[in-house]
Each structure stands twice: as C-alpha cells, then as structure tokens.
Amino acid sequence: MKKITVLFLAIAFGIMACDTNTDKQTSSHLLKVTAEEQGHIYLDGQYTGYTTPAKFKVSKGEHVISVTAEASKQYLRQELTISEDTELHLTMQDVPEPKVWKALWVGVQEVTGNSVDGQCSSSFSQEELDAGFDFFQWSIDNQFHPFSYNTTKWEVERVDITTPIELHKASNTWFTLEPESITELLPEVKPGNYDAVFVFWRESDGDCSFKSSYFGLAWTDPINDPIKTGYITIKFDAGDDINKNINWYKENDPGVWVHEWLHTVGENYFQDCGERLPEKGGDGLVLHAAEKYKYTYPWMDWYADFMSGRVKDLGAGNTYCGIGPEAFLKYTVRESALSQ
C-alpha cells in the first residue's frame, strides 16, 4: 500500500512539474516602461533596480507599475493587467492623490527640572518658538514630502503651551518630556487624531542646563503606546541666537526632524504592516543601521532611500528594502490606531 501511494505521488508530481514548466514559458511577458520624467521603476511597490526607460519581464496578471519622477519628486503609477508584451508610458496624469498624514507640533514655552545645579527652568520666547516651528515646516517641505515622492501630504497643527512643564529625569544627566506630561495638558492627543506629535523645548537657558547627548528622542512603537501616536521630543540648544543654530543644522545636519520621526514608523510600525525594512543596527535600531549599509553622515541619502524603498539588501543581489511610496499611500498611524 505504501509503495502504491509513493508511486501515485511521484506520477502526480511529474505531471505537475510538466505543467509548471509549460506555464513558465507563457507566464511572463516583456514590459517596456517609459515616463515623461526619468525616474526609478517599481513593480507592485518594490523597487526593480531599473530606471526609465527600461524593459524587463513581468509575470502575467494584475500589477502596479510605478515610477518615482526624480525632477518633480512625484510618484506616477498605473494598475494594469499583463497578458502580452506591453509598453507603458507614465505621465503626470498618473499621479495619485497623496495620503494625508497629520502632525501636532507642540511648542513648550518653559520647562523646569532638578538639574545638576539644582532646581531651575529654561524657556523660549514667542519669537524663538516661531523659529523652531518654521524649522520644522522647512523639514516637512524639504524632506518629509520629497523623500516620499509626495505620496504623503502633511497637515500640521500647532499648539504652544505656556504652563511650565516638569521634566522627567531619566538618569543623572538625561531629561525628557514624557507623553503623559503633554496629554495631561492636551487631551486632544489621543488615538486616531494624529500620526505624530513633535514636542519642542529648550535645552539650556543662562545658568540652567538640561544638556545631554541627544538632540531628540522618539518612541518607536506607536500602536502599542497608550496614545497610539508617534511621539517625538526635541531638546533644542538655542544658544544666544536660535536662528544661527537652526541655520547650522540646515547646513550640516538637515535631517534631524525626519530622523526622529522615522524612528516612530521605521522600527516597528511599517514592519507590522507587512513591509520589509532594513536590518537592525548594532544598537538594535533599524534607523541606526546606515553605516551597516555603507551610507555616510549626514545620512540624507539614507533617509531618502529608507523612505523610498531603495536601500540595497545586504548581499542579496539586486533586491531592495525600505518603506516605499505604495506603503505611504496605504497606511497612516492614526488610521491603524482606529482600525485596531
């Protein structure tokens, strides 16, 4: 009985193998992709390694073919069924509606805490808060939108808190503003309202210093946090001239805002959505793996490739990972919070 079963399976497998070989001869077709702007070509949301114009084999069936237009930083896409050799030309008529992402920017006028020199406070003037907010908006325009090829459209609200907030002392030298300190004053920060909350406060003021070795901190698993919202706290050294210090960052380390935000979506969130992102760095954080993938300071190419899904896999040939424009069109943190 066992011999008959094995023979039957062998015959069946042989038939299936023949059918499979036959299918392979007819299951793919040549696709030629052109676009009115030169750009990178994606197949079903994954970067192919090709730039326009290009020809390559595509399996028959339904596909999303797309191009990230480099000059305009727009995303061109079409859904089509491949049943024969096909030529596809993408134009600006193929730009999809962007996905709305919502941010709350919180300017904290005064923080207090027990510094190494005793209890003291640090505060921003209204003009300094305005400068910090303009710096954030500059990053939205120069990194958040173009790195996603404008598949995201950030709607930003601003709230300034005039009530002094007590800093949380994480260690002898580390001070943070915890989410609970903000939600206590801003009850509108709750699941489904925002994709990210950015909190901006002053590191030092005169003899009062909360200086420590970080620019910003980000909570890395938003959906499993109580507020189900990306949370970023920025501790900014305004010095004697905040605009001078902001200009230093623009010229030397312009990605500081997008870096912190990417921690909120690039460590767990998009992985949980099914996207394949780079491997973790040595400290266990995905976003800190830039050097592992041969990127260099100030990491702007890393952020751009990370967001566009064009980080070349380590030792895996012509394959790529990252978030990608299709993922930005599908998901937002606040929608995920509501659906959960």
N, C-alpha and C positions, 0 to 999 in steps of 0.2 A: 504494500500500500504506500509506503514511504517512497519507494522508487518511482512508482507511477506519478505521485504528486510532484516529485522533483522534476521528472521528465516533462510533465504538463507545464510547470512553471518555466522551464527552460525554453519550451516551444513558444509559450506566450511572450516571454521576454524577447525572444528572437523576432517575433512578429512586431512587437512594439519598437524594437530597435530599428527595424527596416522602415517602419512608418516615420520614426523620428528623423532618420537620415533623409527620407523623401521630403519631409516638412522643411528641413534645413535648407534645401535647395530652393524653396519657394517662399520662405517665411520672412525674408528681408529684401528691402529694395533700396535703391540709391536715392538719397535725398541731397539736393543742392540748396543751400541756404545763402541768400544774399539779403542785404539791408541797405537802406538809404544812408546809413552811417556805419562805419566799420565798428565791429563790436565782437564780444565773446558769445559763443553759441552754447545754449543749454538744451538738453533733452530731458523732458519730464522733471525739470527742476535741478538737474545735475549738470555741472559744467563738463563739456565734452573735451576740452583742451583745444578746440578749434576756434579760429576767428574767421569772420566773414571776409570774402566769400569762401565757402568750403563745400566739399562733397564727402558724404560718408554713408555707410549702410545703416538702415533703421529697420527694425522688425515691423512686420505688417500689423496694423491695428491702430488704436487711438493713441495719440501722443500730444504733448505740449511741446512746441518748438519755440524757443525764445532767444533773444539777443539783447545783451546789455550794451546799449549805444554809448561809446566812450566820450564823444564830444559833448553831447547833451545830458549825459548821465540819466537817460531814460531807459525803461525796460519795455521791449517790444515782444509780444507773444501772440501765438495763434494756436488753437486746438484744431487738429485735423486728423483724418483717418488715412493711414498709408496703406494703399492696396496695389500700388505700382510705383515705378520710378517717378519722383516728384521734384518739381522746382518750387521753392517758396521764397517770395520777396517780402520782407517786413518793412513797414513804414511807420511814421508817427501816428497813423490811424490805428495802429495796433497797440498803442499804449493803454494799459488797463487803468481803471480808477484806483488810486492808491488806498491803502488801508489806513484808517485813522488810528493813530496812537495818541494817548492823552498823558500829558505830564503836568504835575503840580510843582512849581518852583517856590520854595519857601525861603524868604529872606529873614534871618533871625537877627534882630537888632542888638540884643545883648545876651551874653551867656555868663554864667557865674560858676565858680568851682573852687575847690581847695587845691590850689597849685602848690608847687614845691616851696613857694614863698608865702604860703598862707592863702586865705580866702580872698578872692578878688574877682573882677569882672572885666570882660572885653566886649567892646561894642562897635558897630558900624554906624556911620552917619547915613542919612537917606541917600545922599549922592553916591556913597560907596556901595550901598545895596543896589542902586540903579546900575552902577558899573558892573557889578557881579552878574546881574540879570542880563545885561547886554552881552557879556562874555558867553553866557550860556546860550543865548539866542544865536550868537555868532557860530557856536559849535553846531547847533541844530542845522543851520544853513550850510555850513562848510564840511560837516562830517556825517551827521545822522541822515540827512536826506540824500546826498550824492552817493554815500557808501552803500545805501540800499537801492540805488538807482531809482530813487523817488517812488519806490513801491510803498514807502511809509509817508504819511503826512502827519507831522506832529502838531497837535493843538495844545498850546501851553497856557496854563493859568498861573497867575502869580498871587501869592499871599505874603504879606510882611507881618511878622509877629513882633509886637512892641513889648510884650510881657517878658521879663528876664526868665531865662530857662536854665535850670541847674544841669550842669554836665555830669555824665556818668563817668566815674573813674574806673577804667578797665584794668589799670595797673598803676604803679607809682608814677609813670610818665605818660600813660595813654588816657585821653579823654574823648568821649564820644557823645553824640546826641542820639539817644535811643528812639526807635519808632514810638514807644509809649509816651515819650515826652511831647511828641508832636500831635499824636492822635488825641491826647488829653485836651489840647487847645484847638484842634481842628477835627471835629467829629466827622467832617465830610470825607476824610481819608478812611475809606472802608472798601471792602471787596466790590469790584465792579466799577468803581468810579475812575480809577487812574491805572495806567500801565507802569508809571514810575513817579516817585516823589523825590525831588532833589532839594536837600536842606543845606543852606549856605550860611556859615557862621565864621566869626573872626578868631584867628588863632592867637594873636597877641595884641596887646594894647598898652603902650607905655611899659610900666614895670610888671604888668600882669601877663604871664605867658602860659599858654597851654600847648606849647610846641612839642611835637613828637614826630617820628619818622614816617609819616604818611600824609598824602595830600587829601585823599578821600577814602571812604570805606563804603562797601556795597554789600547788602545782604543777598546771598547767592541762590536762594530757593524760594522765590516769591509766593508760589502757590501753596507752599506748606507753612508760610508765615501767617500769623493771625490776620493781618490786613490784606493778605493775598495781593500784594502790590510790590513792585520793585522799589527798594528803598536805598537811597544814596545820601551820605552825609559828606559835605565838602568843608574842610577846615582850611580857610584861606589866609595866607600871610599877606596882609595888605601893606605892611611896612609904612613908610612915610607917604607913599604915593601909590594908591591901588592901581591906577591906570598904567603906571610904569611896570608894575609887577604883572599885570594882565598881559601887557604887550610882550613881556619876556616869555610868558608861556606861549603866546601865539607864534612867536618866532622860534622857540626852542623845543617846546613840548606841547604842541597844539591839541593833542588828542586826549587831554586829561578828563574831560567830561564824558566823551564817548567810551573811554576805557572803563570808567566806573559803572556806567550803565550796562556795558556788555557783560560785566560780571553777573548782573541780575538775570540775564537771559541766556548767557553762553556757558554757564556751569551746569545747570540742571534743566532749565525750562524748555529750550528747544530740543534737547535730547529726549525729554519726556513726551514731546510732540512727535517724536519719530525721526528727527533729523540727525544726521551723523556729523558730529563736530570733531575738531582735532583732539588728540590725546592730551591728557593732563600733563602739566609741567612738573618740575621736581618738587614744588611745594603743594602739589595736589590741586592746583587751579588750572583750568583749561586756558584761560586768557593769558596766563603767565608762561605759556609754552612757546612763546615767539622765537626765542633763541634755539630751541629744540628743532624748529622748522626753518632755521637759518635766516630769520628776519633780524633786523638791527634797529637800534634806537634812532629816532624817537617812535618807531613802531607804526608809522602811518600806513605803510603798505600792508602790515599785518592786520590792522583794523579793517582796512578796505577789503582784503581778501577773506578775512574772517566773516565779514558781513555779506559778501557776495558769493560765498561758497567756492572760492578759488584757492584754498590752501591745499597745496600738493601733498598727497598722502606720503608718509614716510616709507620708502622702499616698496611702494605698491604700484609702480609703473605710472601709467597716465590716468590716475584717478584723483579725485579732489573731494575735499570736505569743507564744512562751514555751514552757515545759516542759509544763505541764498535768497534771491528775490521771491521765489514761489512761496517759501515759508513765511516771509513777511506779509505776503498777500493773504495767507490762510489764517494766521494766528495773531492774537494780541493777548497780553497777560490778563487784562480786565475781562475779556470775553471768556477766557479759560476759567477765571475765578467764578464767574456767574454760572457757567455750564457745570462746574464741579459741584 
